Amino acid sequence: MKLSFLGTGTSVGVPAIGCTCRTCQSKDPHDKRLRCSALIETENTRILIDTGPDFRQQMLNLPFHKIDAVLLTHIHYDHVGGIDDLRPFCQFGEVNVYADEITSRGLMQTVPYCFAENRYPGAPAIVLHTIQPHQVLLVNEELEILPIQVWHGKLPILGYRIGSLAYITDMKYMEESEIELLRGVKMLVVNALRFKPDHHSHQNVDDAVAFAHRVGAEQTWLIHSCHDIGLHAEVNAKLPPDVQLAYDGQVVVIDR
């Protein structure tokens, strides 16, 4: 199973508009961060996590194949703003999108034409499935997906476990009962906004490292990072070897 990091940045991306800090001015491509999204692939199945406003740009240089399932973490724009750009993939058939109740309701308000019973010509053919935490999904009779409850400040959102991989973004904390569902995970992807100060709805780096070690993953990749985190190379030099900052375009192979 292969995981491609399509975007690893926070809601404003890196560089941030108008900013002249070292990170935003960096020429290192590792310091350019589009909004968070990831692609999980096997030989037979392709699963997308989140469709942010950079989704079109993220997909332009990738092979054009069917997307078997889209997993949404929550309704915030930086995670769903590119939902309309799924339309080219509808030539392979309807695109199945999975989201919790809050996200489903939000999409019906913001892009109702995507889900209308009588869609106008050219509108994306999306089938929206409302799911609950712990409701196991099976994609292509191959990949089993377990949605997990995560707290983004006071907003309940979803993380996903797919075999030995767990993908969690925008987390501030997780209930102990949910952490138990991550036991045995070999690869963890989790958010780390910056080193300091603390944030009301996101983990900082220390939080993320502590969480990773609590879960016991063999390797952890940090995502959803803003320019305040610093330069990619300098950040990774400060982190333990089993916890590293991911970058846009990075591809890792996962033992299912």
C-alpha positions, 0 to 999 in steps of 0.5 A, spaced: 500 500 500 502 506 498 501 513 501 502 520 497 502 526 501 498 531 496 498 537 501 501 537 508 500 545 510 495 548 514 489 552 512 493 558 509 498 554 506 506 555 505 508 560 503 503 565 506 500 570 502 504 577 504 509 573 509 516 574 508 519 569 514 524 565 512 520 559 511 515 563 506 521 565 503 525 559 502 527 556 496 527 549 498 521 545 495 520 541 502 518 548 505 512 549 500 506 546 503 499 546 499 493 544 503 492 537 507 490 531 502 493 524 501 492 519 496 492 511 498 493 506 493 494 499 492 494 495 485 486 495 485 484 501 489 485 508 490 482 512 496 483 520 497 483 523 504 480 530 503 479 535 497 481 542 499 482 548 495 488 545 492 486 539 490 486 540 482 493 543 482 495 536 486 492 532 481 495 535 475 501 531 475 498 524 477 496 519 473 489 520 471 485 514 474 478 512 478 478 514 485 474 509 488 472 513 495 473 520 498 474 520 505 472 527 508 475 529 515 471 535 516 467 541 513 472 546 514 474 549 507 481 547 507 479 540 507 473 540 502 473 546 498 475 542 492 470 538 492 467 540 485 474 538 482 472 531 483 468 532 476 473 529 471 473 523 475 466 522 474 467 519 467 469 513 470 462 513 474 459 516 480 464 518 486 463 515 492 464 520 498 464 519 505 463 524 511 460 525 518 453 528 519 456 535 520 460 535 514 454 532 510 449 537 512 455 543 510 456 540 503 449 540 502 448 547 503 455 550 500 455 545 494 448 543 493 448 542 485 453 536 486 448 532 490 441 534 486 436 529 484 436 532 477 443 535 476 444 540 471 449 537 465 456 537 467 455 537 475 459 532 478 456 525 479 457 525 487 454 520 491 454 522 499 454 517 504 453 519 511 458 515 516 459 514 523 465 513 528 466 506 528 462 504 522 467 500 518 467 501 510 470 496 505 472 499 499 473 494 493 472 488 497 479 490 499 481 495 504 477 496 510 477 503 513 475 504 520 473 512 522 475 514 528 472 520 533 477 526 533 476 533 537 478 539 533 477 544 539 470 543 540 468 540 533 468 533 532 471 530 526 474 524 523 480 520 523 481 514 519 485 507 520 486 503 514 490 497 516 496 498 519 496 506 517 492 511 521 491 518 518 489 524 523 489 531 521 486 537 525 486 534 532 487 537 539 485 531 543 482 524 542 478 520 547 482 514 551 477 509 548 479 512 541 486 511 542 485 504 543 483 503 536 490 505 534 493 499 537 498 496 532 498 501 527 505 501 524 505 508 520 501 514 523 500 521 520 498 526 525 497 534 525 503 538 528 501 546 527 508 549 530 512 548 536 509 554 540 505 557 542 499 552 544 493 553 539 486 552 541 484 547 536 490 544 534 496 540 536 503 543 537 509 539 535 510 537 542 503 534 543 504 530 536 510 527 538 507 525 545 501 522 542 505 518 537 509 515 542 503 514 546 500 510 540 506 506 539 507 507 531 513 505 528 514 511 524 510 518 524 509 523 519 507 530 521 502 534 517 498 540 517 504 545 519 504 552 518 510 557 516 511 558 524 514 551 524 520 553 521 524 550 515 523 543 513 530 540 514 531 544 521 525 541 524 527 534 522 534 535 525 530 537 532 525 531 531 526 523 533 528 519 528 521 515 528 517 522 528 519 526 522 515 532 518 512 530 511 512 534 505 508 535 499 509 529 494 512 525 499 511 517 497 511 512 503 510 504 502 506 501 508 505 494 510 498 492 510 
